Amino acid sequence: MNIIGKRYWFFGLSLAVIIPGLIALALGGLKPSIDFTGGTMLELQFASGTAPAADQVRTTLGSVTIAQTGRGLGDIQVQTSGTNGLILHLQQVDQTTITAILDALTKSFGATTLIMADNVGAAVGIEVAQRAAGAVALASLGIALYVWFAFRGLPHAFRYGLAAVTALVHDVLVLVGIEALLGLILGWEADALFLTAVLTVIGFSVHDTIVVFDRIRENQNKYRYSPFETVVNHSVVQTLDRSINTTLTVLFTLLALSLFGGVTTRHFVIILLVGMASGAYSSIFNAAAILVVWENREWETWFRKRKRSATV
């Protein structure tokens, strides 16, 4: 199997997944939840057995005002939770206003039960967002330094660290892009569990990448006079079964959780499912291929026309 020889096909497939996500991100598809922006989240359950439509809820709550300011609730984001539940995201309100919301919904749609109410201040939301970005940056830096140190015995050991981080950036872009697409299509919001999924995928992806890199190190000592590209391809093929089997055991578990698990964790599980698949893909088809591109300095000929071979 000449996996490394088809590296640009795999790079192109990665771009085909990432670019639509970046477009959705530019269109505002990545919607931060109150964990990052601050506000109030209400989880409601309706005794009628069927939750009302989002437009009906917004119309009903249009007459409700915030007790402290006397102003309206403003933009209300509505998300379904099962067949008879809704999750409302709105600006931060007090207990008096929450009671007024429940009374208005009960009057229009029947008995309405408050399952959970969560208030997050704006200052707390900003701090969480800053720490989230810092956590991802710190994890990437730590991984780059660790991989560089672990492979310090090889020529150009720093390349292995940067290649691993590049694969991580690929996985993060895939996750952010998918989250943005789901935000545009389904109205999903990125919350603290989304950050947890991103950090989990980062660790999983690096774990798989290091296995491939370690096999490259072993084969470089064994096949010292073979071309670097041949050694890398042989190493990827040798670890292919192990990578696929490990990934499938995780994917099957996550798939079962997404189909039969609770609604409250489904968003997290689906993002984790996509991230695990992306992490396995980048470890097999991208990380090692980046080493070959770097070794051959292929960027010097990317935008040049190929010379035609002389005819005999």
BAFIMI-204899 format. One line per 4 residues: for each residue x, y, z of C-alpha. Coordinates in nm, 2 decimals, decimal comma, padded with zeros to 4 digits, always signed. Example, Ala and Ser with C-alpha at 12.3 -4.5 7.8 and 13.67 -1.06 7.14 Angstrom:
<nodes>
+01,23/-00,45/+00,78 ~ +01,37/-00,11/+00,71
</nodes>
This chain:
<nodes>
+00,00/+00,00/+00,00 ~ +00,15/+00,33/-00,11 ~ -00,02/+00,56/+00,14 ~ +00,25/+00,82/+00,15
+00,27/+00,83/-00,23 ~ -00,09/+00,95/-00,24 ~ -00,04/+01,21/+00,03 ~ -00,17/+01,50/-00,17
-00,50/+01,32/-00,23 ~ -00,54/+01,28/+00,15 ~ -00,44/+01,65/+00,20 ~ -00,71/+01,74/-00,05
-00,97/+01,53/+00,14 ~ -00,88/+01,71/+00,46 ~ -00,93/+02,05/+00,29 ~ -01,26/+01,93/+00,15
-01,38/+01,88/+00,51 ~ -01,22/+02,18/+00,66 ~ -01,32/+02,45/+00,41 ~ -01,70/+02,41/+00,44
-01,66/+02,43/+00,82 ~ -01,45/+02,75/+00,79 ~ -01,72/+02,90/+00,56 ~ -01,99/+02,81/+00,83
-01,76/+02,96/+01,09 ~ -01,74/+03,29/+00,89 ~ -02,12/+03,29/+00,86 ~ -02,15/+03,28/+01,24
-02,23/+02,92/+01,28 ~ -02,01/+02,87/+01,59 ~ -02,25/+02,99/+01,86 ~ -02,10/+03,01/+02,21
-02,33/+02,90/+02,49 ~ -02,38/+03,08/+02,81 ~ -02,08/+02,90/+02,95 ~ -01,88/+03,15/+02,75
-02,11/+03,45/+02,69 ~ -02,30/+03,46/+03,02 ~ -02,68/+03,44/+03,06 ~ -02,95/+03,21/+03,19
-03,04/+02,86/+03,07 ~ -03,38/+02,71/+03,15 ~ -03,46/+02,34/+03,09 ~ -03,83/+02,29/+03,08
-04,07/+02,00/+03,05 ~ -04,43/+02,02/+02,93 ~ -04,71/+01,80/+03,07 ~ -04,89/+01,80/+02,74
-04,65/+01,55/+02,60 ~ -04,53/+01,76/+02,31 ~ -04,31/+02,07/+02,33 ~ -04,44/+02,38/+02,15
-04,25/+02,52/+01,85 ~ -03,97/+02,77/+01,90 ~ -04,17/+03,06/+01,73 ~ -04,47/+02,99/+01,96
-04,24/+03,01/+02,26 ~ -04,08/+03,34/+02,15 ~ -04,43/+03,49/+02,08 ~ -04,56/+03,39/+02,42
-04,25/+03,53/+02,60 ~ -04,26/+03,85/+02,41 ~ -04,48/+04,01/+02,67 ~ -04,25/+03,91/+02,96
-04,02/+04,17/+03,10 ~ -03,72/+04,15/+03,33 ~ -03,81/+04,24/+03,68 ~ -03,49/+04,44/+03,75
-03,49/+04,66/+03,43 ~ -03,84/+04,64/+03,30 ~ -03,71/+04,55/+02,95 ~ -03,80/+04,26/+02,74
-03,61/+03,93/+02,73 ~ -03,46/+04,01/+02,39 ~ -03,32/+03,73/+02,18 ~ -03,43/+03,38/+02,30
-03,26/+03,07/+02,17 ~ -03,48/+02,76/+02,18 ~ -03,34/+02,40/+02,17 ~ -03,55/+02,08/+02,18
-03,48/+01,83/+02,45 ~ -03,67/+01,51/+02,38 ~ -04,03/+01,51/+02,27 ~ -04,17/+01,72/+02,55
-03,88/+01,93/+02,66 ~ -03,72/+02,26/+02,57 ~ -03,40/+02,44/+02,66 ~ -03,41/+02,82/+02,66
-03,10/+03,04/+02,64 ~ -03,16/+03,41/+02,72 ~ -02,99/+03,70/+02,89 ~ -02,93/+03,68/+03,26
-03,25/+03,71/+03,46 ~ -03,35/+03,68/+03,82 ~ -03,59/+03,44/+04,00 ~ -03,88/+03,67/+03,97
-03,85/+03,68/+03,59 ~ -03,81/+03,30/+03,57 ~ -04,14/+03,27/+03,76 ~ -04,30/+03,50/+03,51
-04,17/+03,29/+03,22 ~ -04,31/+02,97/+03,37 ~ -04,65/+03,14/+03,43 ~ -04,66/+03,27/+03,07
-04,58/+02,92/+02,93 ~ -04,82/+02,74/+03,16 ~ -05,10/+02,98/+03,06 ~ -05,04/+02,91/+02,68
-04,92/+02,55/+02,67 ~ -05,04/+02,39/+02,99 ~ -04,84/+02,28/+03,30 ~ -04,47/+02,36/+03,26
-04,21/+02,22/+03,49 ~ -03,87/+02,38/+03,55 ~ -03,61/+02,10/+03,54 ~ -03,30/+02,31/+03,58
-03,20/+02,68/+03,58 ~ -02,84/+02,79/+03,53 ~ -02,71/+03,14/+03,56 ~ -02,36/+03,24/+03,44
-02,24/+03,60/+03,47 ~ -02,09/+03,78/+03,17 ~ -01,75/+03,82/+03,35 ~ -01,74/+03,45/+03,43
-01,82/+03,37/+03,06 ~ -01,53/+03,58/+02,93 ~ -01,29/+03,42/+03,18 ~ -01,40/+03,07/+03,07
-01,35/+03,16/+02,70 ~ -01,00/+03,30/+02,77 ~ -00,90/+02,99/+02,97 ~ -01,04/+02,77/+02,70
-00,82/+02,93/+02,43 ~ -00,52/+02,92/+02,67 ~ -00,58/+02,55/+02,75 ~ -00,57/+02,45/+02,38
-00,26/+02,66/+02,32 ~ -00,08/+02,53/+02,62 ~ -00,17/+02,17/+02,53 ~ -00,03/+02,22/+02,18
+00,29/+02,37/+02,30 ~ +00,34/+02,10/+02,56 ~ +00,28/+01,83/+02,30 ~ +00,53/+01,98/+02,05
+00,80/+02,00/+02,32 ~ +00,74/+01,65/+02,44 ~ +00,75/+01,49/+02,09 ~ +01,06/+01,69/+02,01
+01,23/+01,56/+02,33 ~ +01,11/+01,20/+02,28 ~ +01,26/+01,19/+01,93 ~ +01,57/+01,39/+02,00
+01,79/+01,11/+01,88 ~ +01,67/+01,14/+01,52 ~ +01,78/+01,40/+01,26 ~ +01,56/+01,71/+01,26
+01,37/+01,59/+01,57 ~ +01,18/+01,92/+01,59 ~ +01,00/+01,83/+01,27 ~ +00,83/+01,55/+01,45
+00,69/+01,79/+01,71 ~ +00,57/+02,04/+01,46 ~ +00,42/+01,76/+01,24 ~ +00,23/+01,63/+01,54
+00,10/+01,98/+01,62 ~ +00,00/+02,04/+01,26 ~ -00,21/+01,72/+01,28 ~ -00,37/+01,86/+01,60
-00,45/+02,18/+01,42 ~ -00,62/+01,98/+01,15 ~ -00,83/+01,80/+01,41 ~ -00,93/+02,12/+01,59
-01,03/+02,28/+01,26 ~ -01,24/+01,98/+01,17 ~ -01,41/+01,99/+01,51 ~ -01,47/+02,37/+01,50
-01,60/+02,35/+01,14 ~ -01,84/+02,06/+01,22 ~ -01,96/+02,25/+01,53 ~ -02,02/+02,56/+01,31
-02,21/+02,36/+01,05 ~ -02,43/+02,20/+01,32 ~ -02,48/+02,55/+01,47 ~ -02,61/+02,67/+01,13
-02,83/+02,37/+01,06 ~ -02,95/+02,25/+01,41 ~ -02,88/+02,56/+01,62 ~ -02,63/+02,38/+01,84
-02,41/+02,59/+02,08 ~ -02,05/+02,53/+02,18 ~ -02,04/+02,48/+02,56 ~ -01,78/+02,37/+02,81
-01,84/+02,00/+02,70 ~ -01,73/+02,10/+02,35 ~ -01,40/+02,22/+02,49 ~ -01,37/+01,89/+02,68
-01,42/+01,70/+02,35 ~ -01,15/+01,91/+02,18 ~ -00,89/+01,85/+02,45 ~ -00,98/+01,47/+02,45
-00,94/+01,45/+02,08 ~ -00,60/+01,63/+02,10 ~ -00,47/+01,37/+02,34 ~ -00,61/+01,08/+02,14
-00,46/+01,21/+01,81 ~ -00,12/+01,26/+01,96 ~ -00,12/+00,91/+02,11 ~ -00,18/+00,76/+01,77
+00,07/+00,99/+01,60 ~ +00,34/+00,90/+01,84 ~ +00,29/+00,53/+01,77 ~ +00,35/+00,59/+01,40
+00,65/+00,81/+01,47 ~ +00,80/+00,55/+01,70 ~ +00,78/+00,29/+01,43 ~ +00,95/+00,54/+01,19
+01,24/+00,57/+01,44 ~ +01,27/+00,19/+01,46 ~ +01,27/+00,14/+01,08 ~ +01,52/+00,42/+01,02
+01,77/+00,23/+01,22 ~ +01,67/-00,10/+01,05 ~ +01,66/+00,04/+00,69 ~ +01,94/+00,30/+00,70
+02,00/+00,30/+00,33 ~ +01,64/+00,31/+00,21 ~ +01,48/+00,64/+00,10 ~ +01,30/+00,83/+00,38
+00,97/+00,82/+00,20 ~ +00,99/+00,44/+00,17 ~ +01,07/+00,40/+00,54 ~ +00,78/+00,63/+00,64
+00,53/+00,45/+00,41 ~ +00,64/+00,11/+00,55 ~ +00,60/+00,24/+00,91 ~ +00,25/+00,37/+00,84
+00,14/+00,04/+00,68 ~ +00,29/-00,16/+00,97 ~ +00,08/+00,04/+01,23 ~ -00,23/+00,07/+01,01
-00,41/-00,24/+01,16 ~ -00,33/-00,13/+01,51 ~ -00,46/+00,23/+01,45 ~ -00,78/+00,12/+01,28
-00,86/-00,15/+01,54 ~ -00,80/+00,10/+01,83 ~ -01,01/+00,36/+01,67 ~ -01,30/+00,13/+01,58
-01,34/+00,02/+01,94 ~ -01,38/+00,38/+02,05 ~ -01,61/+00,47/+01,76 ~ -01,84/+00,18/+01,82
-01,88/+00,28/+02,18 ~ -01,94/+00,65/+02,10 ~ -02,19/+00,55/+01,83 ~ -02,39/+00,34/+02,08
-02,39/+00,63/+02,32 ~ -02,51/+00,88/+02,06 ~ -02,79/+00,65/+01,95 ~ -02,91/+00,52/+02,29
-02,76/+00,77/+02,54 ~ -02,93/+01,06/+02,70 ~ -03,02/+01,38/+02,51 ~ -02,81/+01,60/+02,74
-02,48/+01,42/+02,64 ~ -02,57/+01,36/+02,27 ~ -02,40/+01,68/+02,15 ~ -02,08/+01,60/+02,34
-02,07/+01,24/+02,22 ~ -02,13/+01,33/+01,85 ~ -01,85/+01,59/+01,85 ~ -01,62/+01,34/+02,02
-01,72/+01,08/+01,76 ~ -01,62/+01,32/+01,48 ~ -01,30/+01,42/+01,66 ~ -01,19/+01,06/+01,72
-01,24/+00,97/+01,35 ~ -01,05/+01,29/+01,25 ~ -00,77/+01,22/+01,49 ~ -00,72/+00,87/+01,35
-00,72/+01,00/+01,00 ~ -00,47/+01,28/+01,06 ~ -00,24/+01,04/+01,24 ~ -00,23/+00,79/+00,96
-00,26/+01,00/+00,65 ~ -00,13/+01,35/+00,74 ~ +00,12/+01,36/+01,02 ~ +00,38/+01,12/+00,87
+00,32/+01,26/+00,52 ~ +00,41/+01,61/+00,65 ~ +00,75/+01,47/+00,75 ~ +00,81/+01,35/+00,39
+00,70/+01,68/+00,24 ~ +00,94/+01,86/+00,48 ~ +01,23/+01,61/+00,41 ~ +01,19/+01,65/+00,03
+01,13/+02,03/+00,05 ~ +00,84/+01,98/-00,18 ~ +00,70/+02,33/-00,13 ~ +00,98/+02,46/-00,36
+00,81/+02,29/-00,66 ~ +00,44/+02,33/-00,57 ~ +00,38/+02,63/-00,80 ~ +00,62/+02,54/-01,08
+00,54/+02,37/-01,40 ~ +00,67/+02,02/-01,43 ~ +00,94/+01,98/-01,70 ~ +00,86/+01,75/-01,98
+01,08/+01,45/-02,01 ~ +01,30/+01,45/-02,33 ~ +01,18/+01,22/-02,60 ~ +01,42/+00,97/-02,74
</nodes>
